[in-house]
Amino acid sequence: MTPQAFSETFTRVTTEMHKAIIGQDELVFGLLVATVARGHVLVEGAPGLGKTLVARALAVVSGLAFKRIQFTPDLMPSDITGSSIYDRQSGAFAFVPGPIFTQLLLADEINRAPAKTQSALLEAMQDRTVTVDGNTRPLPPVFTVVATQNPIESQGTYPLPEAQLDRFLMKLKVDDPPADEEAKIVRRHADGFDPGDLRTLAAVTSEPELVRMHALAQKVRIDDAIVGYIVDLVRRTRHDRSLELGASPRASIAMLRCGQVVAAAAGRDFVTPDDVKWMAKPILRHRVMLHPDAELQGISADERVDDILKAAPVPRIAA
């Protein structure tokens, strides 16, 4: 596969998804970048903004198997991973796989379940394996968790553990649509659009092609100057006075991988500083913790990342 073929496939997927989705360009683009980069995405927004629809559309258009888990306060870890059940006919225990054994998993309202259940995803997200009763089972080559959460201040929500937050490649925010886009959404429903029926969408790619795209993205050239720029950005979060906790080296690796995918999506075989800048806020916003004084002043993580981007020297590279 060439960068040009990569770009064409990437464009076909996003174009097909927008047949069912109005607006949400950043969400659509970010989810596809994460899928190709073999990462996971945390999507935050109020109910009713189309988070679930976007995830389902991505699965259909990408030709991936899709399963959904509705997180609730009484959800148990075994409800996610599966469990061994005694089979009377064979006289032995048989493993019944849970919904995590899929290619694209929607963890809906993940912060409505307690930390113990949320943590059941940790091994799968990091190692792409699931261990139950001492037996470790692999997950498919393409495995992406799209977790949605309501704002933390919503009733009945639990904060995600820091270790789990760091496993998400990026965090995307979904805001209310502009008036013109909302009018188009309402008009489409008035014309008979059914968000539960996505049979009008076509599968324009497949798991093997996504694997080839991932392999090509890993070969996209990234100069030492860009590597230094990524490290500088991440290290600045650790010395920012408004941040109590900075990002880990995992954030640097995430910016590298996403930068390569963004470059390939543009048809290039090299990463530019703009590719890194585009992904900075989605990759860093959930990995940093604001100092209490900064929170009282109403400062947001995105504002601190913006300030860091402005302060960091941007390298010049030769194409």
ZAMARGU-4260 file (C-alpha; in steps of 0.2 Angstrom, whole numbers, plus 5000, padded with zeros to 4 digits):
<rodrens>
0) 5000/5000/5000 | 5006/5018/4996 | 5003/5034/5005 | 4991/5039/4991 | 4981/5023/4992
5) 4981/5025/5011 | 4974/5043/5009 | 4960/5037/4997 | 4954/5023/5008 | 4954/5035/5023
10) 4944/5047/5013 | 4932/5034/5007 | 4928/5029/5025 | 4925/5046/5032 | 4914/5051/5016
15) 4904/5035/5019 | 4901/5038/5037 | 4895/5056/5034 | 4881/5049/5024 | 4873/5045/5041
20) 4882/5058/5052 | 4880/5077/5050 | 4895/5087/5057 | 4906/5079/5070 | 4921/5080/5059
25) 4934/5079/5073 | 4925/5064/5081 | 4924/5055/5064 | 4942/5059/5060 | 4949/5055/5077
30) 4940/5038/5079 | 4947/5033/5062 | 4965/5038/5066 | 4964/5028/5083 | 4957/5013/5074
35) 4972/5013/5061 | 4984/5017/5075 | 4977/5002/5085 | 4972/5014/5100 | 4957/5017/5110
40) 4946/5032/5112 | 4937/5040/5126 | 4922/5051/5120 | 4915/5064/5132 | 4898/5073/5129
45) 4881/5075/5135 | 4868/5062/5130 | 4859/5063/5113 | 4874/5070/5103 | 4877/5055/5092
50) 4892/5047/5100 | 4884/5029/5099 | 4879/5032/5081 | 4897/5037/5075 | 4904/5022/5083
55) 4891/5010/5075 | 4894/5019/5058 | 4913/5017/5059 | 4910/4998/5062 | 4899/4996/5047
60) 4909/5006/5035 | 4926/4998/5041 | 4918/4980/5040 | 4922/4976/5058 | 4912/4966/5070
65) 4903/4977/5083 | 4897/4974/5100 | 4891/4986/5114 | 4891/4985/5132 | 4880/4997/5142
70) 4889/5001/5158 | 4878/5001/5174 | 4882/5002/5192 | 4878/4983/5194 | 4889/4977/5179
75) 4902/4964/5184 | 4919/4961/5176 | 4914/4944/5170 | 4899/4952/5161 | 4913/4960/5150
80) 4927/4947/5149 | 4916/4931/5149 | 4916/4917/5162 | 4918/4898/5163 | 4901/4888/5165
85) 4899/4870/5170 | 4893/4859/5155 | 4883/4844/5162 | 4885/4834/5146 | 4904/4835/5145
90) 4906/4836/5164 | 4919/4850/5162 | 4919/4869/5162 | 4917/4878/5146 | 4922/4896/5143
95) 4908/4907/5136 | 4916/4923/5128 | 4910/4940/5134 | 4906/4955/5122 | 4924/4960/5123
100) 4929/4947/5110 | 4925/4958/5095 | 4934/4970/5084 | 4926/4987/5088 | 4918/4988/5106
105) 4907/5002/5112 | 4908/5004/5130 | 4893/5015/5133 | 4893/5027/5148 | 4909/5019/5155
110) 4909/5030/5170 | 4893/5024/5177 | 4901/5007/5182 | 4912/5006/5198 | 4931/5006/5196
115) 4933/4987/5198 | 4922/4984/5182 | 4930/4998/5172 | 4947/4990/5176 | 4941/4974/5168
120) 4946/4982/5151 | 4964/4986/5156 | 4972/4970/5150 | 4962/4970/5134 | 4966/4988/5130
125) 4985/4986/5134 | 4990/4969/5129 | 4975/4964/5117 | 4972/4948/5127 | 4959/4943/5140
130) 4964/4931/5155 | 4950/4922/5163 | 4952/4907/5176 | 4971/4908/5172 | 4969/4906/5153
135) 4975/4920/5142 | 4965/4922/5125 | 4970/4934/5111 | 4959/4947/5104 | 4958/4951/5085
140) 4972/4960/5076 | 4960/4975/5075 | 4953/4979/5092 | 4947/4996/5096 | 4938/5001/5112
145) 4927/5017/5110 | 4921/5022/5127 | 4908/5035/5129 | 4906/5045/5146 | 4895/5059/5152
150) 4903/5074/5160 | 4910/5069/5177 | 4898/5081/5186 | 4883/5071/5179 | 4873/5061/5192
155) 4878/5043/5195 | 4895/5044/5187 | 4912/5038/5194 | 4929/5045/5189 | 4939/5033/5178
160) 4955/5027/5186 | 4971/5036/5181 | 4979/5020/5174 | 4964/5017/5163 | 4963/5035/5157
165) 4981/5033/5151 | 4977/5018/5141 | 4966/5028/5130 | 4975/5035/5115 | 4965/5050/5114
170) 4950/5059/5122 | 4938/5067/5110 | 4924/5080/5116 | 4907/5081/5108 | 4898/5098/5110
175) 4881/5104/5104 | 4880/5106/5085 | 4878/5123/5078 | 4860/5129/5073 | 4862/5125/5055
180) 4868/5107/5058 | 4855/5104/5071 | 4842/5109/5058 | 4849/5097/5045 | 4848/5083/5058
185) 4830/5087/5062 | 4826/5088/5044 | 4834/5071/5040 | 4823/5063/5054 | 4808/5072/5047
190) 4812/5063/5031 | 4812/5046/5039 | 4830/5043/5044 | 4832/5029/5056 | 4848/5030/5067
195) 4845/5011/5072 | 4846/5006/5053 | 4863/5008/5045 | 4860/4996/5031 | 4861/5011/5019
200) 4880/5012/5023 | 4892/5001/5013 | 4908/4993/5020 | 4922/5002/5010 | 4936/4993/5019
205) 4940/4978/5029 | 4951/4971/5043 | 4965/4965/5032 | 4966/4983/5023 | 4966/4991/5040
210) 4981/4980/5045 | 4990/4985/5029 | 4986/5004/5033 | 4993/5002/5051 | 5009/4994/5044
215) 5011/5008/5031 | 5008/5021/5045 | 5022/5014/5055 | 5034/5017/5040 | 5030/5035/5039
220) 5046/5045/5041 | 5048/5056/5057 | 5063/5066/5058 | 5073/5068/5074 | 5068/5086/5075
225) 5050/5081/5076 | 5053/5067/5089 | 5062/5081/5099 | 5047/5092/5097 | 5035/5078/5103
230) 5046/5075/5119 | 5047/5094/5122 | 5028/5096/5122 | 5025/5081/5134 | 5039/5086/5146
235) 5032/5104/5147 | 5016/5096/5154 | 5027/5090/5169 | 5034/5107/5173 | 5018/5117/5171
240) 5013/5126/5187 | 4995/5124/5183 | 4996/5105/5181 | 4998/5094/5196 | 5001/5079/5185
245) 5009/5079/5168 | 5008/5066/5154 | 5019/5050/5154 | 5030/5044/5140 | 5015/5034/5134
250) 5008/5051/5128 | 5024/5054/5118 | 5022/5037/5109 | 5004/5041/5106 | 5008/5058/5098
255) 5021/5048/5087 | 5009/5035/5081 | 4994/5047/5078 | 5006/5059/5069 | 5011/5046/5057
260) 4993/5041/5053 | 4988/5059/5051 | 5002/5061/5039 | 4998/5046/5029 | 4980/5052/5028
265) 4986/5067/5019 | 4995/5056/5007 | 5013/5060/5014 | 5027/5049/5019 | 5034/5061/5032
270) 5027/5069/5048 | 5026/5088/5050 | 5024/5099/5066 | 5006/5102/5061 | 5002/5084/5061
275) 5008/5083/5079 | 4999/5100/5084 | 4982/5093/5077 | 4983/5078/5089 | 4990/5087/5105
280) 4974/5091/5114 | 4965/5074/5111 | 4981/5065/5117 | 4985/5076/5132 | 4969/5083/5139
285) 4965/5067/5149 | 4983/5063/5154 | 4986/5079/5164 | 4978/5084/5180 | 4975/5102/5184
290) 4981/5110/5200 | 4967/5114/5212 | 4971/5132/5211 | 4970/5132/5192 | 4953/5123/5193
295) 4947/5137/5205 | 4952/5149/5192 | 4942/5140/5179 | 4957/5135/5169 | 4954/5120/5158
300) 4967/5106/5152 | 4964/5112/5134 | 4969/5130/5138 | 4985/5123/5146 | 4989/5113/5131
305) 4986/5128/5120 | 4998/5138/5130 | 5011/5124/5129 | 5009/5123/5110 | 5012/5142/5109
310) 5027/5142/5120 | 5036/5127/5112 | 5048/5131/5098 | 5042/5123/5082 | 5056/5114/5072
315) 5059/5116/5053 | 5060/5101/5042 | 5064/5097/5024 | 5050/5088/5015
</rodrens>
